[in-house]
């Protein structure tokens, strides 16, 4: 088990203690942290899925390019 030390405003500490009076603070903080991690992961997955969808739409709109055109573009960009 790890120890995490954080600094928070005194007012927030008082509000937290009042809101969760009598509860296991360590367990509560752990649950809140797990929830925050899952929310961040979900948000990242959603953003990633949105970007992939946008790329797939752009790919459908882009006209095909021949092998010769790709070769010419590569050679054009070389010194």
LINZILIN-V425308 format. One record per run of one state. SS is the DSSP state (a for helix, b for strand, c for the rest). FROM is the first residue (numbers start at 1). TO is the last residue. If there is no record, write none. Layout:
((SS & FROM & TO) (SS & FROM & TO))
//
This chain:
((c & 1 & 9) (a & 10 & 19) (c & 20 & 24) (a & 25 & 61) (c & 62 & 66) (a & 67 & 76) (c & 77 & 79))
//
